[in-house]
Amino acid sequence: MLYPAIENIQRVLNDNINPTAAIANVVELVNGNDEQHDADIFISLVNIEEIRLARDQQYVVKVNGELLPKNPPVHFDLSLLFTAYGAGYENNIRNLQEVMTFFQKQSAFRATDYSALAADGIQRLTMEMVTLGLEQLQQLWSMLGGKYQPSILYKMRMLTIDSVQENPVAPITQIQTHFKGKN
């Protein structure tokens, strides 16, 4: 689910804005340790955060008359770094502006509007810009191990991973209780 979610965002960007986007580890590219890309914007996953408040406590689901065991779905927020690289400083800023303008116009993506999301089992993705102070920005790029490049951080909200086990379980049909009396 992680890669398809990021890939869908890449696809939407490439369909709607002029600079091309690619999924890549930006530090590898900036340091010259990776293959060359023709893209203007690089999308890098920099953090995965579990959202515990949205837990569904349904442990069994009924499918075709059978009860199947199921763990609660897990909800994630992904931090995606959009970095403009290689087109010259002025063009890099223009390319970032296009990304920012697009997500300002459209921050939510639903499976009803994008068939690729539905095909990947993703119901909804929401993009929210994250503002970093200079110190946080320096820490991020230090953690990544690269020199600063014009970039913007977005949080992709509520990616849900949910699965059902294939082995049916028997329903509870009877409960027995035994009380012990005090002597």
N, C-alpha and C positions, 0 to 999 in steps of 0.2 A: 504493500500500500504506500510506502514512503516514496519510492521512485515514481510510480504512476501519478501520484499527486503533484510532484514537482514537474514531471514531464507534461502534465496537463496545463500547468501554469506557463511553462515554456511554449507550448503549442498555442495557447491563447495569445501570448505576447507576440509571437511570430506572425500570427494571423492578423493582428491589429495595429502593430506599430512598425515603423520603418527599420530601426536598428534590429539586427538579428540577435536572438538570445540562444545560449547553449548552457547545458548543465556541465559544470567542470569545477575542479578544485582550483580556485583562482590563484592560490599561492604557488602551485605547481606551474601554472602558466606564466605568472609574473617572474618567477625565478628561472624560467626556461627549462624546467625539468620534465615537461610533458609535451605531448604532440601539439602541433599548431592548430588553431581553430580560426575560422573566418568570421566568427561571431563578434559582435560589438559589445554585448552584455553577457556576463557570466553569472550563472546562478549557482551559489554554493550553499550547502546545508551546514550551518554552524552550531545548531543546538536542537535538541529534541526534549520537550518538556511534557510530562504526563499531567493531565488535568484530572484530579481525583474527585472533584465535586460532582461530576456528571456521571457517576457510576449507576448503572442499571443493575438491580439485584435479581434479575431473572436467571435462575440456574438450570431450568429445564424448558424446552420449547416443544410444541406439538407440531409435527410435520407429517402429513399424510396418515394421521391417526396414530403415529408412534411418538413416544416421548424421547427426546434426544437431550443428553446432558450438554450444558453450555456454561462457559465461564462468562462473567460480565464483560461487555465490550470495554476496550481501553481507548481513551480519547487523548489525542496529542496535539500540541501546538509545535510547529516547526519554525525555527528562525532561519530565514533565507536571506543571504547577502547577495545583492545585485550589484555587480562591479562593472564599471565601464573601463575598457582597456584597449589600447592599441590604435585608437583612431585620432590621437592627438588630444591634448588637454581640453581645448575648446569643444571639440566634437564629443569627447567623453561626457562633458557636462550636459551638452544637448541630448545625448542618448539617455542619460539618467533622468533628465527632465521628461522625456517621452514616457519612460517607465512610471515615474511619479504621476504624471498627468493621466495615464491610462488607469492606474489603480485608484486615483482620486475619482475618476468617472465611474469606474466599476470595481467595487471592492469585494463583491460577493459573487460566487459562481455556483450555480445549482445544477444538479443532474438533469432537471427538466429542461434546462436551456442548453446544456452541453452533453451530447450523447456519449462523448468519450469518458466523461466523469461517470455516467451511469454504467458504461461497459466495464469500468474498473471498480465498481461497487462503492463509489464515493458519492454521498448525497449532497454535500455542500462544503465549499471551501471559502474562507473569508480572509482577505489580506488586510493587515493593519500595519501602518508604518510605525516603526520604533525609533524614537529619538534618542540618540546617544550623545552624552557630553564628550568633551575633548578627551578627558581621562579614560572614559569607557571605550571610546574609539581607539585610543592608543593601546589599551589593554586587549581589545579584540584583535587588532592587527599584530600585536606582539604574540598573542596566543596562536594566531595563524602562521606566524613566522615569516611574514612578508612586509614589504614596504607599503605604506599607505597608497591606495588608489582611490579615485572618486567612486564612492559606493553609497548604497542606502540599504538599511536593514528593514525587512518586513517580517511580521509574524503571521504565518499561515495557521489559522485557527480551526480547531475541531476536526482533525483527521481522525476517523474512528476505525479501529481494527476490531472486527467481530467475527467469530467463527463458531460453528456448531460441530460437536463430535458426531461421528457417523454411527456409533454403536448405540442402539436404543436401550433404554432402561425401563424396567417395569414400574408401573404406577403404584403408589401406596394405596392399598385397598382396605387395610385393617390396621388399627392401632391397639396394642395391648398395654395395659398398665398394671403394675403390681405395686400395691401399697404395703409397706412394712409398718406394722403398728408398734408403738413403744410399749414395752412390758413394764 
